[in-house]
Amino acid sequence: MAMTDRIVRWAGARMSKRMARSLPWIGAVIGAATVFSAIRRKGVISGALDTGLNAVPFLGATKNVLEVARGRDFFPDRYGPARGSAPAIRQ
């Protein structure tokens, strides 16, 4: 039993070192995905501003609280072509 516990601790320590080295990469991937999805939804300038303000610790939290209180975004999503509407038929 003591040998099993040592092996489990050794494996856990090794795994935690490996995860600690990879965490900056995981955070960078999540941050890039957030920026790209915001830019896709809101446009280049509005998406970059929205993500940039959210990245600042207290300013981002304040912005999000104010958006919830207002009930809408400071940087609204872009509107695409109307869905479900058929093109006009010319005769």
N, C-alpha and C positions, 0 to 999 in steps of 0.2 A: 504494500500500500504506500509506503514512504517513497519508493522509487516512482510510482505512478504520479504522486503529488509533485515530485520534483520535475518530472517530464512535463506535466501540465503547466507548472509555473514557468519553466524555461520556454515552452512554446508560446505561452501568453506574453511573456516579456519580449520575445522575438517579434511576435505579431504586432505588439503595440509600438515597437520601434519602427517597423515597416509602415504602419498606418500613420505614425507621426511624420514620417518623411513624405508621405503621399498627400497629406491634408492640404498643403498649399495648392497643389494641382487640382484637387477636387473643388476647393473653393473658387479657384480661377475658372474652372469649367462652369460651375453654377452661376458665377457672376457674368460670364460671357453669354450664357443662355438667357439670363434675365435681360441683359442689354439688347440682345437680338430680338427677343420676343416683344419687348417694349417698343423698339424701333419699328417692327413689323406692324404692331397695332396702332401706334400713335404717329408714325412718321419719323424722319431722321432727327429733326431738331427737337420736337416735343418729346420723343422717346429718350433722347440723350439727356435733356434737361430733367425729365422725370426720374430717370435712373440716377443721375448725378446728385439730385437733391435727396433721394432716398438713401444714397450711400453715406451722406454726412450724418453722424450719429443722432444728435438731438434735433437737427433741422428736419431730417427725414421723418422722424417720429411725430414732430409737430405738424408737418405737412399732412401726414396720413390721418392724424386726429382731426384736423380742420376739414379734410375731404370727407371724412365720415360725418362730421357735424353738418356740413353743407349738403351732403347727399349727392355730390358729383365731383368729378376730378378737376383739378386745376388745368391739366393738359388732357383734354378729352380724346377719345379714340377717333381715328379717321372714319369717315363714312364712305363705304364702297358703293358700287352700283346697286340699285334697288333690286332685291331678290324677289322672285315670284311675279314680277311684272313682265308681261309679254311685250315685245316690240310692236310699235304701231304699224299697221298694215296700210299701205297706200294703194288706192284704187284709181 
